[in-house]
Amino acid sequence: MVRKRDTYIVATIEAALTHQPCEECGSSDGRTINIDGSSKCYVCDKWTPASSPYRPEGSFTSKPKQTNVFITGEYQALPQRKLHEETCKKFGYQVGELGGQLCHIANYYNLDGKQIAQKYRFEGKKFRCSGNPDHFFGQQLWPNGGNKLIITEGEIDCLSVSQVNGNKWPVVSLGLGANSAASVIKKQMDWLSRFKEVILMFDEDEAGRKAAKEVAHLLPAGRGKIARLPMKDPSELLLAGRGEEITQAMWEAKVWRPDDNVAGSELLPQECSELLERLTNPKTYESTPYPFFGLNQLTRGLRKGEIVTFCAGSGIGKSQVCKVIAHHLLTTTEKKVGYIALEESIERTGLSLVGIEMQQQLHLQEQFKVTDEFYDAFKSTVGSDRLFLYDHFGSLDSDNLLSHIRFLALALDTEVVVLDHLSIVVSGMGDGDERRMIDNTMTKLRSLVEETNIALILVSHLKRPEGRGHEEGATTSLAQLRGSAGIAQLSDMVIGLERNQQDAEERNKTQLRVLKNRFSGQTGIACSLDFDIETGLLTEDIANEFNNETTTENNEDSIF
């Protein structure tokens, strides 16, 4: 006997359609219509709410509370695909019946093991789904990452690759084919960064090859590889009895490199005009002003693709300057900002930013009233949906840090990241040569900035100079950068902070000195900032701006 509720469940599941065209981005098959009538494109992430609840004719008038309804099938071998029952069971791939039709059932889970979607495969390569498969198929099997990860276009290919490798290697699949690759990879960037290698084993057709090249750059630099197959896909190779060639393709996968570099010697005469056009119309740089006039005069602002290092001795005010800059970006631009403060909690950082907006040092107050003014200040800074704080206190290894910065840049579209500070990162790497560890970390940060095109504001300590210390207002120099010359070499801009903490009249005055300026070459004293202990604000002394010396970057400290 078929109950009305069973009829409803079948009817609503059948209403879910995948591989529909998207009017927003023009994709021919990237859109999924969910069972509640809403839709989402996994190519451009366009989501459209349901215009009205879906109600099949003759069903109950009330809508069930559960939006996604999953069915249960059986685990069995798939002889027509040469797939064993053990392989299917490992991944949660079943055979069942939906609406009177036999189908394959691919179950999707999040990293916590909670089921989030089902995808149904019918005869004739017709697909439907329940829920949103915005995770990889099989992702829950390897929550902690590993050495190699293989990504295929479809579930059958995933099972084929896994089986020929004894079901031991991490293999996952896209839920909605090649067109969904970019969307899913961006969403799962943090998880992908847990693997040392990520191999794209997409179909050997135009769509698959194109998708592999388009998404390879999203993966961590040097870790993304593209595998080439002698047949269309892994399933065809397994059916042909050539499973060992799947493994061979996996081991022979090549690291993806951009193929758009132009060698002048390779250009034909008729192409020289194109090269001339590019040389005579150089790339324009979009600069974002700092909140300080004098600093803008020398640096021409903050640009993406650059590392700007603020350096000083202990207690000079490096962190406060960075917070004022972050506040300025949040309140005067539309840029997204990532803030990684490794010496303080996210609560302390958040209160500091809100306090700058309210002109109060909230983090110093034992108690304060949560007023409308506080909420307004919170919404314009911490609660603006454009600030991302890293919930970590203390040291961490550099690879973990890099994966988080990459996630901020690629998955959250963050344009400016503040890292305060470098020494904490190095301290988390254990015992060893500090100079070598700093060099390695800076090299990785440099590569990451080039890869993601973010602006990285970096805080670094200075080593104590001979004679007068920094707490007594000693002049900063590139040679004083703690641990390694690699910090100065790989930074585009180095700005030193100077303050005489021992002088009653000068202890709240901070001088910013540009030590290196790769963009324009101008160096020297940029500005003087007065710190208000009551408000936490830094006020620029404009009156002295025009008396400061400015030089071209050719002094003894400049080694570049």
C-alpha positions as CSV (number, residue, x, y, z in Angstrom):
1,M,0.0,0.0,0.0
2,V,1.4,3.4,-1.0
3,R,0.7,6.1,1.5
4,K,0.1,9.7,0.6
5,R,3.3,10.8,2.4
6,D,5.3,8.3,0.4
7,T,3.7,9.8,-2.8
8,Y,4.6,13.2,-1.6
9,I,8.2,12.3,-0.9
10,V,8.7,10.6,-4.3
11,A,7.0,13.6,-6.1
12,T,9.1,16.2,-4.4
13,I,12.4,14.3,-4.9
14,E,11.5,14.0,-8.6
15,A,11.1,17.8,-8.7
16,A,14.8,18.3,-8.0
17,L,16.7,18.8,-11.3
18,T,20.4,19.2,-12.0
19,H,22.4,20.3,-15.0
20,Q,20.1,23.1,-16.0
21,P,21.2,26.2,-17.9
22,C,22.0,29.4,-15.9
23,E,20.9,32.8,-17.3
24,E,23.2,34.6,-15.0
25,C,26.6,33.3,-16.2
26,G,25.5,31.5,-19.4
27,S,26.5,28.0,-18.2
28,S,24.7,25.3,-20.1
29,D,24.4,22.8,-17.2
30,G,25.7,24.4,-14.0
31,R,22.3,25.2,-12.4
32,T,20.4,22.9,-9.9
33,I,16.7,23.2,-9.1
34,N,16.2,22.0,-5.5
35,I,13.2,20.2,-4.3
36,D,11.7,23.3,-2.6
37,G,11.7,25.2,-5.9
38,S,14.9,27.3,-5.2
39,S,17.9,27.0,-7.4
40,K,21.6,27.5,-7.3
41,C,24.3,27.7,-10.0
42,Y,27.5,25.9,-9.0
43,V,29.5,27.9,-11.6
44,C,28.7,31.5,-10.6
45,D,27.1,30.8,-7.1
46,K,23.9,32.5,-8.1
47,W,21.1,31.5,-5.7
48,T,17.5,32.0,-6.5
49,P,14.8,31.5,-3.8
50,A,11.7,29.6,-4.4
51,S,8.9,31.7,-5.8
52,S,6.3,29.4,-4.1
53,P,6.5,26.1,-2.3
54,Y,6.3,23.1,-4.6
55,R,3.2,21.1,-4.1
56,P,2.4,18.1,-6.2
57,E,-1.2,17.6,-7.2
58,G,-3.1,15.6,-4.6
59,S,-0.6,15.9,-1.8
60,F,-1.0,17.2,1.7
61,T,-1.7,21.0,1.9
62,S,0.9,21.4,4.6
63,K,4.6,21.4,3.7
64,P,6.7,18.9,5.7
65,K,9.3,20.4,8.0
66,Q,12.2,18.5,6.4
67,T,13.4,20.1,3.2
68,N,15.7,17.4,1.9
69,V,14.4,13.9,1.8
70,F,16.9,11.1,1.4
71,I,16.1,7.6,0.3
72,T,17.9,4.3,1.2
73,G,19.3,1.8,-1.3
74,E,21.5,-1.3,-1.1
75,Y,25.3,-1.7,-1.4
76,Q,26.1,-4.1,-4.3
77,A,28.8,-4.6,-6.9
78,L,28.4,-2.9,-10.2
79,P,29.6,-5.5,-12.8
80,Q,28.8,-3.3,-15.7
81,R,31.4,-0.8,-14.3
82,K,33.7,-3.5,-12.9
83,L,33.2,-2.0,-9.4
84,H,33.3,-4.1,-6.3
85,E,30.7,-3.9,-3.5
86,E,33.5,-3.1,-1.1
87,T,34.4,0.0,-3.1
88,C,30.8,1.2,-3.2
89,K,30.3,0.6,0.5
90,K,33.4,2.6,1.4
91,F,32.1,5.7,-0.4
92,G,28.4,5.3,0.3
93,Y,27.4,4.5,-3.3
94,Q,24.1,2.5,-3.4
95,V,21.6,1.1,-5.8
96,G,17.9,1.9,-5.2
97,E,14.6,2.9,-6.7
98,L,13.1,6.4,-7.1
99,G,9.7,7.0,-8.6
100,G,9.5,3.4,-9.9
101,Q,12.9,3.8,-11.7
102,L,16.1,2.0,-10.8
103,C,18.9,4.4,-10.0
104,H,22.4,4.8,-8.5
105,I,22.5,6.8,-5.2
106,A,25.6,8.8,-4.4
107,N,25.5,10.0,-0.8
108,Y,27.2,13.3,0.1
109,Y,28.4,14.1,3.6
110,N,30.2,17.0,5.3
111,L,33.5,16.6,7.2
112,D,31.5,15.9,10.4
113,G,29.9,12.9,8.7
114,K,26.4,14.5,8.4
115,Q,24.6,13.7,5.2
116,I,23.9,16.9,3.2
117,A,22.8,15.7,-0.2
118,Q,22.0,12.8,-2.5
119,K,22.6,12.5,-6.2
120,Y,20.6,10.0,-8.4
121,R,21.8,8.6,-11.6
122,F,19.3,7.0,-14.0
123,E,19.7,5.2,-17.3
124,G,20.8,7.4,-20.1
125,K,23.0,9.6,-17.9
126,K,20.1,11.5,-16.4
127,F,20.7,13.0,-13.0
128,R,18.7,14.4,-10.1
129,C,19.6,15.5,-6.6
130,S,18.2,16.2,-3.2
131,G,20.1,18.8,-1.2
132,N,23.1,20.8,-2.3
133,P,26.3,18.8,-3.2
134,D,28.6,21.7,-2.4
135,H,31.2,19.2,-0.9
136,F,33.2,16.6,-2.7
137,F,31.8,13.1,-3.0
138,G,33.9,11.0,-0.5
139,Q,35.3,14.0,1.3
140,Q,34.2,12.8,4.7
141,L,36.6,9.8,4.4
142,W,39.7,12.0,4.7
143,P,38.8,14.9,7.1
144,N,42.5,15.5,8.2
145,G,44.1,15.6,4.7
146,G,47.1,13.6,3.6
147,N,49.8,13.4,1.0
148,K,48.0,13.0,-2.4
149,L,44.4,13.8,-3.2
150,I,42.8,13.0,-6.6
151,I,39.8,14.9,-7.8
152,T,37.6,13.4,-10.6
153,E,34.6,14.8,-12.5
154,G,32.1,12.1,-11.5
155,E,31.4,9.5,-8.8
156,I,31.9,6.5,-11.0
157,D,35.4,7.8,-12.0
158,C,36.1,8.4,-8.3
159,L,35.2,4.8,-7.4
160,S,37.3,3.6,-10.4
161,V,40.5,5.5,-9.3
162,S,40.1,4.4,-5.7
163,Q,39.6,0.7,-6.6
164,V,42.6,0.4,-8.8
165,N,44.7,1.8,-5.9
166,G,43.3,-0.6,-3.3
167,N,40.9,2.0,-1.9
168,K,43.8,3.4,0.1
169,W,44.5,6.8,-1.6
170,P,42.2,9.8,-1.0
171,V,40.0,10.2,-4.0
172,V,37.0,12.5,-4.3
173,S,34.6,13.7,-7.0
174,L,32.8,16.8,-8.1
175,G,29.1,16.7,-7.6
176,L,28.0,18.6,-10.7
177,G,30.7,18.0,-13.2
178,A,33.5,20.2,-14.5
179,N,31.4,23.4,-14.4
180,S,31.1,23.2,-10.6
181,A,34.9,22.8,-10.0
182,A,35.7,26.4,-9.2
183,S,32.8,26.9,-6.9
184,V,33.4,23.7,-4.9
185,I,37.2,24.2,-4.7
186,K,36.8,27.8,-3.4
187,K,34.4,26.6,-0.7
188,Q,36.6,23.7,0.3
189,M,39.9,25.5,0.1
190,D,40.7,25.1,3.8
191,W,40.3,21.3,3.5
192,L,42.3,21.1,0.3
193,S,45.2,22.9,1.9
194,R,45.6,19.9,4.2
195,F,47.0,17.9,1.3
196,K,50.6,18.1,0.0
197,E,49.4,17.4,-3.6
198,V,46.1,17.9,-5.3
199,I,45.8,16.0,-8.6
200,L,43.0,17.1,-11.1
201,M,42.0,14.0,-13.0
202,F,39.2,15.5,-15.1
203,D,37.8,14.0,-18.3
204,E,40.0,14.1,-21.5
205,D,37.5,16.3,-23.4
206,E,37.4,20.0,-24.2
207,A,35.3,20.8,-21.1
208,G,37.5,18.7,-18.7
209,R,40.8,20.1,-20.0
210,K,39.5,23.6,-19.9
211,A,38.1,23.3,-16.4
212,A,41.4,21.7,-15.1
213,K,43.4,24.7,-16.3
214,E,40.9,27.2,-15.0
215,V,40.8,25.9,-11.5
216,A,44.4,24.7,-11.1
217,H,45.5,28.3,-10.2
218,L,43.1,28.2,-7.2
219,L,45.1,25.4,-5.5
220,P,48.1,26.1,-3.3
221,A,51.2,27.1,-5.4
222,G,53.2,24.0,-6.4
223,R,50.6,21.6,-5.0
224,G,48.1,21.6,-7.9
225,K,48.8,19.0,-10.6
226,I,47.0,17.9,-13.8
227,A,46.8,14.3,-14.8
228,R,46.6,13.2,-18.4
229,L,44.7,10.0,-19.4
230,P,45.0,7.9,-22.5
231,M,41.2,7.5,-22.7
232,K,38.3,9.8,-21.9
233,D,38.0,9.1,-18.2
234,P,39.1,6.6,-15.4
235,S,36.0,4.5,-15.8
236,E,36.7,3.8,-19.5
237,L,40.2,2.7,-18.6
238,L,39.0,0.4,-15.9
239,L,36.4,-1.2,-18.3
240,A,39.1,-1.7,-20.9
241,G,41.3,-3.6,-18.4
242,R,43.9,-0.8,-18.3
243,G,43.5,0.2,-14.6
244,E,47.3,0.3,-14.1
245,E,47.3,3.3,-16.5
246,I,45.1,5.2,-14.1
247,T,47.8,4.8,-11.4
248,Q,50.5,5.7,-13.9
249,A,48.7,8.9,-14.8
250,M,48.4,9.8,-11.1
251,W,52.1,9.4,-10.5
252,E,53.0,11.2,-13.7
253,A,50.7,14.2,-13.1
254,K,52.5,17.5,-13.8
255,V,52.6,20.5,-11.6
256,W,50.4,23.2,-13.2
257,R,52.3,26.2,-14.5
258,P,50.8,29.3,-16.2
259,D,51.1,28.9,-20.0
260,D,50.5,32.6,-20.9
261,N,54.1,33.7,-20.6
262,V,55.4,35.4,-23.7
263,A,59.0,35.1,-24.9
264,G,60.1,38.0,-27.1
265,S,62.4,35.8,-29.2
266,E,59.4,33.6,-30.1
267,L,57.3,36.4,-31.5
268,L,56.9,36.5,-35.3
269,P,57.3,40.0,-36.9
270,Q,53.5,40.4,-37.3
271,E,53.2,39.9,-33.6
272,C,55.7,42.5,-32.6
273,S,53.0,45.2,-32.6
274,E,51.2,43.3,-29.8
275,L,54.4,43.2,-27.7
276,L,55.0,46.9,-28.4
277,E,51.5,47.7,-27.3
278,R,52.0,45.9,-24.0
279,L,55.4,47.6,-23.4
280,T,54.1,51.1,-24.2
281,N,50.9,50.6,-22.1
282,P,52.2,49.3,-18.8
283,K,50.0,47.8,-16.1
284,T,48.3,50.4,-14.1
285,Y,48.4,50.1,-10.3
286,E,45.3,50.8,-8.2
287,S,46.4,52.3,-4.9
288,T,44.4,52.6,-1.7
289,P,45.4,55.6,0.5
290,Y,46.7,55.2,4.0
291,P,45.0,57.3,6.7
292,F,48.2,59.4,6.9
293,F,48.9,62.2,4.4
294,G,52.7,62.1,4.7
295,L,52.9,58.4,4.3
296,N,50.8,58.6,1.1
297,Q,53.2,61.3,-0.2
298,L,56.1,58.9,-0.1
299,T,54.5,55.5,-0.8
300,R,51.7,56.5,-3.2
301,G,49.3,54.4,-1.1
302,L,48.8,50.6,-0.6
303,R,48.7,48.3,-3.6
304,K,47.6,44.7,-4.1
305,G,50.5,42.3,-4.8
306,E,52.8,44.0,-2.4
307,I,54.3,43.1,1.0
308,V,54.4,46.2,3.3
309,T,56.5,45.5,6.5
310,F,56.1,47.7,9.5
311,C,59.1,47.3,11.9
312,A,60.1,48.7,15.3
313,G,61.4,47.8,18.7
314,S,59.1,46.4,21.4
315,G,56.3,48.7,22.6
316,I,56.7,51.4,19.9
317,G,53.2,51.0,18.5
318,K,53.4,48.8,15.5
319,S,50.1,47.0,16.2
320,Q,48.2,50.2,16.9
321,V,49.3,51.7,13.5
322,C,48.1,48.5,11.8
323,K,44.8,48.6,13.6
324,V,44.3,52.2,12.6
325,I,45.0,51.3,8.9
326,A,42.6,48.3,9.1
327,H,39.9,50.6,10.6
328,H,40.5,53.1,7.8
329,L,40.1,50.4,5.2
330,L,36.9,49.1,6.8
331,T,35.2,52.5,7.2
332,T,36.4,54.3,4.0
333,T,36.6,51.6,1.4
334,E,34.6,48.4,0.4
335,K,37.7,46.2,0.7
336,K,37.6,43.0,2.7
337,V,40.3,42.8,5.4
338,G,41.8,39.8,7.1
339,Y,43.4,40.4,10.5
340,I,45.8,37.8,12.0
341,A,47.0,39.0,15.4
342,L,49.0,36.2,17.0
343,E,49.8,38.0,20.2
344,E,46.2,38.7,21.3
345,S,42.7,37.2,21.2
346,I,40.2,38.1,18.5
347,E,38.1,39.7,21.3
348,R,40.9,42.1,22.1
349,T,41.5,42.9,18.4
350,G,37.7,43.4,17.8
351,L,37.4,45.8,20.8
352,S,40.4,47.8,19.6
353,L,38.8,48.3,16.2
354,V,35.4,49.2,17.7
355,G,37.2,51.5,20.2
356,I,39.0,53.4,17.4
357,E,35.6,54.1,15.8
358,M,34.2,55.3,19.2
359,Q,37.4,57.1,20.1
360,Q,37.7,55.1,23.3
361,Q,40.2,52.5,24.4
362,L,37.5,49.9,25.2
363,H,39.9,47.1,25.9
364,L,41.4,49.0,28.8
365,Q,38.1,49.6,30.5
366,E,37.1,47.1,33.1
367,Q,33.4,47.7,32.3
368,F,31.7,49.6,29.6
369,K,28.0,50.0,28.6
370,V,26.8,48.4,25.4
371,T,25.0,51.4,23.9
372,D,23.5,52.2,20.6
373,E,26.8,54.0,19.8
374,F,28.7,50.8,20.5
375,Y,26.4,48.8,18.1
376,D,26.8,51.4,15.4
377,A,30.6,51.3,15.8
378,F,30.5,47.5,15.8
379,K,28.4,47.4,12.6
380,S,30.8,49.7,10.7
381,T,33.9,47.8,11.7
382,V,33.9,44.3,13.2
383,G,30.4,43.5,12.2
384,S,30.6,44.9,8.6
385,D,30.9,41.4,7.0
386,R,34.2,42.6,5.5
387,L,36.5,41.8,8.4
388,F,37.8,38.3,9.1
389,L,39.6,37.6,12.3
390,Y,41.8,34.5,12.8
391,D,40.8,32.7,16.0
392,H,44.2,31.7,17.2
393,F,46.4,32.8,20.1
394,G,50.1,32.0,20.0
395,S,52.4,30.4,17.6
396,L,51.6,28.1,14.6
397,D,53.5,26.5,11.8
398,S,54.0,28.5,8.6
399,D,52.2,26.0,6.3
400,N,49.0,26.2,8.4
401,L,49.2,30.0,8.4
402,L,49.7,30.1,4.6
403,S,46.7,27.9,4.1
404,H,44.6,30.3,6.1
405,I,45.8,33.3,4.2
406,R,45.2,31.5,0.9
407,F,41.6,30.7,2.1
408,L,41.0,34.4,3.0
409,A,42.2,35.5,-0.4
410,L,40.7,32.9,-2.7
411,A,37.6,31.7,-0.9
412,L,36.6,34.9,0.9
413,D,37.9,37.4,-1.7
414,T,39.9,39.3,0.9
415,E,42.1,42.0,-0.6
416,V,44.2,43.1,2.4
417,V,45.6,40.8,5.1
418,V,47.4,42.0,8.3
419,L,49.9,39.6,9.9
420,D,51.0,40.6,13.3
421,H,53.7,39.4,13.7
422,L,56.4,37.4,11.9
423,S,58.4,36.4,15.0
424,I,55.5,34.5,16.5
425,V,55.1,32.4,13.3
426,V,58.8,31.5,13.4
427,S,58.6,30.6,17.1
428,G,56.0,28.0,16.3
429,M,58.4,26.2,14.0
430,G,60.5,24.7,16.8
431,D,64.2,24.8,17.4
432,G,66.5,25.6,14.5
433,D,68.3,28.3,12.6
434,E,66.1,31.5,13.0
435,R,67.6,33.1,10.0
436,R,66.9,30.1,7.8
437,M,63.3,29.8,9.2
438,I,62.6,33.5,8.5
439,D,64.0,33.2,5.0
440,N,61.8,30.2,4.3
441,T,58.7,31.8,5.7
442,M,59.3,35.1,3.8
443,T,59.8,33.2,0.6
444,K,56.5,31.4,1.1
445,L,54.7,34.6,1.9
446,R,56.2,36.3,-1.2
447,S,55.0,33.5,-3.4
448,L,51.6,33.5,-1.8
449,V,51.2,37.3,-2.4
450,E,52.2,36.8,-6.0
451,E,49.7,33.9,-6.3
452,T,46.7,35.6,-4.7
453,N,47.4,39.3,-5.5
454,I,46.6,40.4,-2.0
455,A,48.2,43.3,-0.1
456,L,50.0,41.9,2.9
457,I,50.8,44.2,5.8
458,L,53.4,42.4,7.9
459,V,54.7,43.3,11.3
460,S,58.3,42.5,12.3
461,H,60.6,43.3,15.2
462,L,63.9,45.0,15.0
463,K,67.0,43.8,16.8
464,R,68.5,46.1,19.4
465,P,71.0,48.6,17.9
466,E,74.3,49.5,19.4
467,G,74.2,52.5,21.8
468,R,70.8,54.1,22.2
469,G,67.9,51.6,22.1
470,H,64.6,51.9,20.1
471,E,62.8,52.7,23.4
472,E,64.9,55.8,23.5
473,G,64.1,56.9,20.0
474,A,66.9,55.3,18.0
475,T,66.7,55.7,14.2
476,T,65.5,52.6,12.5
477,S,67.4,50.9,9.5
478,L,67.0,47.9,7.3
479,A,70.1,46.4,8.9
480,Q,68.2,46.1,12.2
481,L,65.5,43.8,10.9
482,R,65.5,40.9,13.2
483,G,66.9,37.5,12.1
484,S,67.3,37.8,8.3
485,A,67.9,40.2,5.4
486,G,65.2,38.2,3.6
487,I,62.5,40.4,5.3
488,A,63.9,43.5,3.6
489,Q,64.7,41.8,0.4
490,L,61.3,40.3,-0.2
491,S,59.2,43.2,1.1
492,D,58.1,45.8,-1.4
493,M,57.9,48.5,1.3
494,V,59.6,48.7,4.7
495,I,58.4,51.3,7.2
496,G,60.2,51.9,10.5
497,L,58.5,53.3,13.6
498,E,60.5,55.5,16.0
499,R,59.5,56.7,19.4
500,N,61.3,57.9,22.5
501,Q,59.4,56.3,25.3
502,Q,61.7,57.7,28.0
503,D,61.0,61.4,27.2
504,A,58.0,62.8,28.9
505,E,57.2,65.2,26.0
506,E,58.0,62.8,23.1
507,R,56.8,59.4,24.5
508,N,53.5,59.6,22.7
509,K,54.9,60.8,19.4
510,T,55.7,58.2,16.7
511,Q,57.7,58.9,13.6
512,L,57.2,56.8,10.5
513,R,60.3,56.4,8.3
514,V,60.2,54.8,4.9
515,L,63.3,52.6,4.7
516,K,62.6,50.8,1.4
517,N,60.2,51.8,-1.4
518,R,60.3,49.5,-4.4
519,F,57.4,51.4,-6.1
520,S,58.8,54.9,-6.3
521,G,62.2,54.7,-4.7
522,Q,61.4,57.6,-2.3
523,T,62.5,57.1,1.3
524,G,62.9,59.2,4.5
525,I,60.7,60.4,7.2
526,A,57.0,60.2,6.1
527,C,55.1,61.6,9.0
528,S,54.8,62.1,12.8
529,L,51.8,60.7,14.7
530,D,50.5,61.8,18.1
531,F,49.0,59.0,20.2
532,D,46.0,60.0,22.4
533,I,46.0,57.7,25.5
534,E,42.4,58.4,26.2
535,T,40.9,57.8,22.7
536,G,43.5,55.4,21.2
537,L,43.7,57.6,18.1
538,L,46.8,58.5,16.1
539,T,46.7,62.1,14.9
540,E,49.1,63.2,12.2
541,D,51.2,66.4,12.8
542,I,50.7,68.0,9.4
543,A,52.6,71.1,10.4
544,N,55.9,69.2,10.4
545,E,55.3,67.2,7.3
546,F,57.0,69.6,4.9
547,N,60.1,69.9,7.1
548,N,61.0,66.2,6.9
549,E,63.8,65.0,4.7
550,T,63.0,62.8,1.7
551,T,65.6,61.0,-0.2
552,T,66.0,58.6,-3.1
553,E,66.6,55.0,-2.1
554,N,70.4,54.9,-2.4
555,N,71.5,55.2,1.2
556,E,73.8,52.8,3.0
557,D,70.9,50.8,4.4
558,S,69.4,50.1,1.0
559,I,71.0,46.9,-0.4
560,F,68.6,46.4,-3.3
